[in-house]
């Protein structure tokens, strides 16, 4: 299953689907400074340095002496050139990620919640005989978020099922299984951090290995449809997708991830899509 999955990585990357808004005029807040922090002059700052650290429109702060601003959160020792992409101030090289812990997984950085509140890239796919996934069908969605230094963080979700068994009945929810990997996962959450705007040259790849999932709709149709769902208390660990093994000890958590993937570009109403019904719903405005 892994070979075709890797070939799909770049499929959604060419479409930058859900950039968070940058700070404009007026009061600096979480709406117009969602990717940074607000300084004392009411200006939106990247929030990525030890002297000006913060995210999600909160007030910028200075980290304590010797601490780094990792994933826009103060904590851990200053980086010395390691980290997820080889840049200073990144993930700690040992003992988990630098920074504060969460109730989900002690030692992992808290990335925060991901809810873009708008339609993002989605698709429904059927495995081809020569593609390695014959007999499987799956939904796919990709969220792209602005990151510091003109980079992009991508969060992809995939939900697979065997054609002979038919699709899951929505709503469909559960917990990610223990000892999952990218080859075996049925409900897959993958993150690519610090990529260029083509989804390439990323600083690191991550796989969610713990947490829960909930999917509310999925249209079993390739030309038009929706894929709606998310994950809760997701623990992402740095992963080598080619060898399908952990890649060091770096990790981060996402408390709540929500998405609404659509295809083609025009929004499509979810409708009732239980037990494999092929009704794509009613396209808005048509």
C-alpha positions in Angstrom: 0.0 0.0 0.0 2.9 2.3 0.8 4.2 2.8 -2.8 1.1 4.4 -4.2 0.6 6.4 -1.1 4.0 8.0 -1.6 3.1 8.9 -5.1 0.0 10.7 -3.9 1.9 12.9 -1.5 2.4 15.7 -4.1 -1.1 15.4 -5.4 -2.6 17.9 -3.0 0.5 19.9 -2.5 0.1 21.9 -5.8 -3.1 23.4 -4.5 -2.6 25.8 -1.6 -5.9 25.3 0.0 -6.3 27.0 3.3 -3.9 29.8 4.1 -4.7 31.5 7.3 -5.2 35.2 7.1 -2.3 37.6 7.8 -2.6 40.6 10.0 -4.2 43.7 8.5 -5.1 47.0 9.9 -7.0 47.6 13.1 -6.7 45.7 16.4 -4.3 42.8 16.3 -6.2 39.6 17.3 -6.6 35.9 16.6 -8.6 36.6 13.5 -6.1 38.8 11.6 -2.9 37.4 13.3 -3.7 33.7 13.4 -0.2 32.6 12.4 1.7 34.9 14.8 1.4 37.0 17.9 0.5 40.6 18.8 3.2 42.9 20.1 2.8 45.8 22.5 2.4 48.1 19.5 -0.6 46.1 18.3 1.3 44.7 15.4 1.3 41.1 14.2 4.7 39.5 14.5 5.8 36.0 13.3 6.3 34.9 16.9 9.2 32.6 16.1 12.1 34.0 18.1 13.1 33.7 21.7 12.5 37.5 22.2 9.2 37.6 20.4 7.4 34.3 20.8 3.7 33.4 20.4 0.9 32.2 18.1 -2.8 32.3 17.4 -3.1 36.1 17.9 -2.0 35.9 21.6 0.3 38.6 23.1 3.9 38.1 22.2 6.3 37.1 25.0 10.0 36.7 25.6 11.2 33.3 26.5 13.2 32.7 29.7 17.0 32.8 29.4 18.2 29.6 27.7 14.8 28.7 26.3 14.0 28.4 22.6 10.8 29.4 20.8 9.8 26.1 19.2 6.7 25.9 17.2 6.0 29.4 18.6 6.0 28.2 22.2 8.7 28.9 24.7 10.4 25.9 26.2 13.4 23.6 26.2 17.0 24.5 25.5 18.1 26.7 22.6 18.7 24.8 19.4 22.2 24.4 18.1 21.6 23.6 14.5 19.5 20.4 14.8 15.8 20.3 14.8 13.3 19.0 12.3 14.8 20.9 9.3 18.4 21.5 10.5 17.7 25.0 11.7 18.5 26.4 15.1 15.7 26.5 17.7 13.8 23.5 16.2 12.9 20.2 17.8 15.3 18.9 20.4 17.6 16.1 19.1 16.8 13.8 22.0 14.3 13.2 24.7 11.3 14.3 22.6 10.5 17.7 21.3 11.7 20.8 23.1 9.0 22.7 24.9 6.0 22.2 27.1 4.1 19.0 27.4 0.4 18.3 27.0 -2.0 16.0 28.7 -2.1 14.0 25.4 1.6 13.1 25.3 4.2 14.4 27.8 7.2 15.8 26.1 5.6 16.7 22.7 5.0 20.2 21.6 1.4 21.5 21.5 0.8 22.7 17.9 -2.7 24.0 18.9 -6.0 23.4 17.1 -6.5 23.3 13.3 -9.9 24.5 12.1 -9.7 26.7 9.0 -13.5 27.1 8.8 -13.5 27.0 5.0 -13.5 24.4 2.2 -10.1 22.7 1.5 -8.8 20.4 -1.2 -10.4 16.9 -1.2 -10.8 13.9 -3.5 -12.2 10.4 -3.8 -9.9 7.8 -5.3 -10.2 4.2 -6.6 -7.1 2.0 -6.7 -5.8 1.0 -10.2 -4.5 -2.5 -11.0 -1.0 -1.2 -11.6 -0.9 1.2 -8.7 -0.5 -1.1 -5.7 -3.9 -0.3 -4.2 -6.1 -2.4 -6.4 -9.2 -3.3 -4.5 -9.1 -0.2 -2.2 -10.9 3.1 -2.4 -10.1 6.1 -0.3 -10.9 9.7 0.6 -8.2 12.4 0.8 -8.1 15.9 2.1 -5.2 18.4 2.5 -5.0 21.6 4.6 -2.2 24.1 3.9 -1.3 26.6 6.6 1.1 29.6 6.4 4.2 29.0 8.4 7.2 31.3 9.3 9.8 32.2 6.7 7.3 31.9 3.8 7.0 28.2 4.4 3.8 26.1 4.4 2.7 23.3 6.8 0.4 20.7 5.2 -1.9 18.4 7.2 -3.3 15.5 5.1 -6.1 13.0 6.0 -6.8 9.7 4.3 -9.6 7.2 5.0 -9.3 3.8 3.2 -11.7 0.9 2.7 -11.7 -2.3 0.7 -14.1 -2.3 -2.2 -15.3 -5.8 -1.5 -16.3 -4.7 2.1 -17.8 -1.4 1.1 -17.4 2.0 2.7 -17.9 2.8 6.4 -21.2 4.1 7.5 -21.1 7.7 8.5 -20.7 9.0 11.2 -17.6 6.9 11.6 -15.4 7.3 14.7 -12.9 5.5 16.8 -9.3 5.6 18.1 -6.1 5.2 16.1 -4.8 1.7 16.7 -1.6 1.0 18.6 1.6 0.3 16.7 0.2 1.9 13.5 2.4 2.9 10.6 1.7 4.5 7.2 1.5 1.2 5.3 -1.1 -0.3 7.7 -3.2 2.8 8.6 -6.8 2.9 7.5 -7.5 6.3 9.1 -4.3 8.3 8.4 -3.2 11.7 9.5 0.1 12.9 8.0 1.8 16.3 8.5 4.5 17.9 6.3 6.1 20.9 8.1 8.1 23.7 6.7 7.5 23.0 3.0 7.8 25.3 0.0 4.6 26.4 -1.7 4.7 23.4 -4.0 4.7 21.1 -1.1 8.4 20.1 -1.6 11.7 20.5 0.4 9.8 20.0 3.7 11.7 20.2 7.0 10.0 17.1 8.3 7.3 14.5 7.8 5.1 13.3 10.7 2.5 10.5 11.2 -0.2 10.6 13.8 0.3 7.4 15.9 -2.2 8.1 18.6 -5.5 10.0 19.1 -9.1 9.6 17.9 -10.8 10.2 14.6 -14.4 11.2 13.5 -15.7 11.3 10.0 -19.2 12.6 9.3 -19.5 12.4 5.5 -17.7 11.0 2.4 -19.0 11.0 -1.1 -18.2 7.8 -3.0 -17.8 9.6 -6.3 -14.6 10.8 -8.1 -16.0 13.8 -10.0 -17.7 15.8 -7.2 -18.2 15.4 -3.5 -17.2 16.1 0.1 -15.0 14.5 2.7 -15.7 15.9 6.2 -14.2 15.0 9.5 -11.2 15.4 11.8 -9.1 14.1 14.7 -8.8 14.8 18.4 -5.8 14.6 20.7 -3.6 13.6 17.8 0.1 12.8 18.5 2.3 13.3 15.5 5.7 11.7 15.5 8.5 12.4 13.1 8.4 9.7 10.4 10.3 8.5 7.4 7.5 7.7 5.0 9.8 5.9 2.6 11.1 3.4 5.1 7.9 3.7 7.2 9.7 4.0 10.4 10.0 6.7 13.2 12.7 9.3 12.3 14.0 10.3 15.7 12.0 11.3 18.8 10.5 14.7 17.7 6.8 14.9 18.1 3.9 17.4 18.5 0.2 17.2 19.4 -2.9 18.7 17.8 -5.8 19.0 20.2 -8.5 19.3 17.5 -8.2 19.1 13.7 -11.3 19.7 11.6 -11.6 19.8 7.8 -14.1 19.9 5.0 -12.6 18.6 1.8 -14.4 19.3 -1.5 -13.9 18.5 -5.1 -14.0 19.9 -7.7 -13.4 23.5 -6.5 -17.0 24.5 -6.1 -18.4 23.7 -2.7 -20.7 20.7 -2.5 -23.3 20.0 0.1 -22.7 16.9 2.1 -26.2 15.4 1.8 -26.7 11.9 3.2 -23.8 9.6 2.2 -24.3 6.5 4.2 -23.4 2.9 3.2 -21.9 3.9 -0.1 -24.7 6.0 -1.6 -23.2 7.8 -4.6 -25.3 11.0 -4.5 -22.8 13.8 -4.5 -25.4 16.2 -3.0 -26.4 19.5 -4.3 -23.7 21.8 -5.6 -24.1 25.3 -4.1 -25.4 27.8 -6.7 -26.5 25.1 -9.1 
